[in-house]
Amino acid sequence: MSQIDIEEILNQLPFLFFVVNEKFELLYEDIITKKYFKRKDIINIAKGVVDGLKGCLKSQKKLLCSIEKSYFTGEKRVHIKWYVNYKEEDYIFSGFDITDKVESEEKFRLLVEFSGNLIYWVTPEKKLKYISPNCKEITGYEDIEFYNDPNLLVKIVYPEDIEKIDEHNRGRKVTEDDRSHIEFRIVRKDGKIRWMKHFCKPIFDKNGNFLGRRGANQDITEYKNLHDKMINTQKVEILGKVAGGVVHDFNNILAAISGHTDLALRTIPENSKAAKYLKNIKSSVKKGESITSKLLSFSKSKIKEKKYFELSKIISEFFPVLRRLIGEDIKLEVLLNYKGVIYGDPSDIEQIVMNLVLNSRDAVREIEIYESERKKIFLKTEAVFVENEIVDSTGRKVKRGKYALISVKDNGIGIKKEFLAKIFEPFYSTKNTGTGLGLFIVSSVVKDNKGYIFIESKEMEGTEIKVLLPEVEAEELGEVEEKEEYIEEERLLFKGKKVLFVEDEPDVRDFVVQALNLLGCEVLSAGNGHEALKILESMDFDVNILITDVVMPIMTGEELVKIVRKKAPSIKIILSSGYTNGYINMKDRKEFDLFLKKPYSIDDLKSAIFHLLK
């Protein structure tokens, strides 16, 4: 066979082919090689390939050495797999264009890496053929650890979920349409638990031969945590609505008991035994009222009752509740040094303190402490003065002035520095339990009361949260505490005044009607809004005062008030309720003149009417 015939055969081969000697002088190149590379480039390619295969070529143990290389040819990038044979001082090169294969693998790799999923391929022999490089990010284990031990994929499954995995594996079929998924937990190398959503399907070659299974594990931990928090929040909302409904009925009972007790006290000597017993009943009603107030605060249906009060006294009275909440295994130390007065709703203070103490309780229970040291929570109040402008932990500037400080400090597990910036965000929690709303609610309530909040924490040492609330100036307090002196002609002020009282609860209606009669008013009553409108229309709306419950069937008190306001703007209106369930928009006070919280006494009723008439 001639040299020409050999070249013709070589030019018809479907791969690149060329030969160089040890001096890298080009001895031969086929037509395909010429299409890919220029002559001078072929020499450089040969040097690079030989250098990369130096060890293999010198060992003389292999007849053929291979290596993959990438090159730019004009605007195109090509990937060539070279096979090199060293024979009689010449290097014989055979090259195959694997560009499509490499680009396909690169696309797959990019898809895997950017999907964030853990992708793997297990052969029918249970060997691991492939696992995505992000396995360490998700599981904490290196890919080499999985290749060395394919069973590691199962070993990291949370113990309680292994049975779920076994059931999943038993139920699988080796068919094209077998696509199944389950959710389970894994234990990372660092001991942390993560939730996975697992998908898998069988793989076949073009001839239908089973090649194993390809699986994908998606980390859904954040989704599961958010879902659980939403469920907990919904439960809290439902429980709040139930609590609010119970409070509405209970407040009506308390109002009737309190009111009729007041009426009875006015008919007997003040120092009699019967008066003593009735006063004990009134005292019990007050305790019941305190309980319903706390329930309303929990249900978020409580109407804000802002007033001037002693901060330390409110916390002191709330101490027994806190003691029950944290349990006997934790020591609660309380130091109430603040002697001043602040303005706000006392239940807000209870909510702030309760949430902070519960957070501290959970923190100290997560850390191992010697019995002699005890798990401790410190609660204190004191007066502070902010001289220079500072910024609180939510980024708000603190104004110069006097403040009441509430501090809750614990010797618990502490909070990581990187978590502190998010600690007041809704649904954010460093715990596996709870709604993640505790500190968010605290910061919101503090802000509503024109206060500020600070947090300091160190891991394994504890956390301290400080709340600053504006102190009331002495002059301001003096104006408020100035007692109202009723004029001697008080009865004349009430006498003859027409009052329409609207209440769906008969016992409460009976008490208020009698009380108003005692005050000298002309009283009309109705059991619902429609009855009240009929009475008003029959009198051409000639009444001085309308007192109405808010939550009533058929027509709410707010609906009744809007109609009366339009037809008779001069009528003074008092709304009354212990629970509104959102029926009343407290931001719009134009529709009524005064709000009277249930349960109320005869003196409360008299004071409310006195203010309106005066």
Summary of the structure (lengths in Angstrom):
residues: 614
radius of gyration: 40.8
end to end distance: 129.0
largest distance: 141.0
contacts: 1802
relative contact order: 0.06
helix: 43%
strand: 26%
